[in-house]
Amino acid sequence: MTEERETLAELKEIRKLLTPKPEPPAPKGFWAEFVDFLSKFKVIGLAVGFILGLYLGALVKSLVDGFIMPVIGLVLPAGDWENATVWVFKPGIFLSALITFLIVCCVVFLMVKGTSKWSLK
């Protein structure tokens, strides 16, 4: 009889553990709803990826326009190549894009670090 009671008690405990807990109440107030939206849909990560991808694309474009296309213009002289002259590299455009990219990375890092205080990911 005691084994049956122990088994019954264990089954009751298992049932208690398996029953789903009720969902927490929806956040109240604009700020709480906004934070819930940001954390639920991973908006911060999406924004970081989009912003860094945008500036990385600009960096690659300036590298191609300033350094690679003049070399291709030497190898394949046919065509106008957008009025480019031979052996004129444009390192200023690339350096400007590189500095802009680094500044944006620092700003995004600080913003992500600030949002981590709100428990957002």
C-alpha positions in Angstrom: 0.0 0.0 0.0 2.8 2.4 0.7 4.4 1.7 -2.7 1.1 2.7 -4.3 1.0 5.9 -2.3 4.6 6.7 -3.2 3.9 6.0 -6.9 0.7 8.2 -6.7 2.7 11.0 -5.1 5.4 10.8 -7.7 2.8 10.9 -10.5 1.1 13.9 -8.9 4.5 15.6 -8.8 5.3 14.8 -12.4 1.9 16.1 -13.4 2.6 19.3 -11.5 5.9 19.7 -13.3 4.4 19.0 -16.7 1.6 21.5 -16.5 2.5 24.6 -18.4 2.9 27.8 -16.4 0.6 30.6 -17.3 2.0 33.3 -19.5 3.1 36.5 -17.8 0.8 39.4 -18.3 1.4 41.8 -21.1 3.6 44.7 -20.3 1.7 47.9 -19.5 2.7 51.3 -20.7 4.3 52.5 -23.9 7.9 52.1 -22.7 7.4 48.5 -21.5 5.7 47.6 -24.7 8.5 49.1 -26.7 11.1 47.2 -24.8 9.1 44.0 -25.2 8.9 44.6 -28.9 12.7 45.2 -29.2 13.5 42.0 -27.2 10.9 39.8 -28.8 11.7 40.5 -32.4 15.5 40.9 -32.1 15.3 44.4 -33.6 18.7 45.5 -32.2 20.6 42.7 -33.9 18.8 43.3 -37.2 19.6 47.0 -37.1 23.2 46.4 -36.2 23.6 43.9 -39.1 21.9 46.3 -41.5 23.9 49.4 -40.6 27.3 47.6 -40.6 26.5 45.9 -43.8 25.6 49.2 -45.4 28.9 50.8 -44.4 30.9 47.7 -45.2 29.4 47.8 -48.7 30.5 51.5 -49.1 34.0 50.5 -47.9 34.3 47.7 -50.5 32.9 50.0 -53.2 35.5 52.6 -52.5 38.3 50.0 -52.5 37.1 48.7 -55.9 36.7 52.2 -57.4 39.9 53.6 -56.0 42.4 50.7 -56.4 41.1 47.7 -58.3 39.4 49.4 -61.3 42.5 51.4 -62.3 44.5 48.2 -62.4 41.8 46.5 -64.5 42.0 49.6 -66.7 45.7 48.9 -67.3 45.1 45.3 -68.2 42.0 45.9 -70.3 42.5 49.3 -72.0 39.4 48.9 -74.2 36.5 51.1 -73.1 36.2 54.4 -71.4 36.1 53.1 -67.8 34.2 56.2 -66.8 36.9 58.7 -67.9 39.4 57.2 -65.5 43.1 57.9 -66.2 45.8 55.3 -65.9 47.7 54.9 -62.6 45.6 57.4 -60.7 44.7 55.7 -57.4 42.3 57.4 -55.1 43.4 56.5 -51.6 41.6 59.5 -50.1 38.1 58.1 -50.9 39.1 54.7 -49.5 40.6 56.2 -46.3 37.5 58.4 -45.9 35.2 55.3 -46.2 37.5 53.3 -43.8 37.4 56.1 -41.1 33.6 56.4 -41.5 33.2 52.7 -41.1 35.3 52.6 -38.0 33.4 55.6 -36.5 30.1 53.9 -37.2 31.3 50.6 -35.7 32.3 52.5 -32.5 29.0 54.2 -32.3 27.0 51.0 -32.9 29.1 49.2 -30.3 28.3 51.9 -27.7 24.6 51.7 -28.6 24.6 47.9 -28.2 26.5 48.2 -24.9 23.8 50.7 -23.7 20.9 48.5 -24.7 22.5 45.6 -22.9 21.7 47.4 -19.7 18.0 47.1 -20.6 18.4 43.3 -21.1 17.9 43.6 -24.8 19.6 41.3 -27.3 
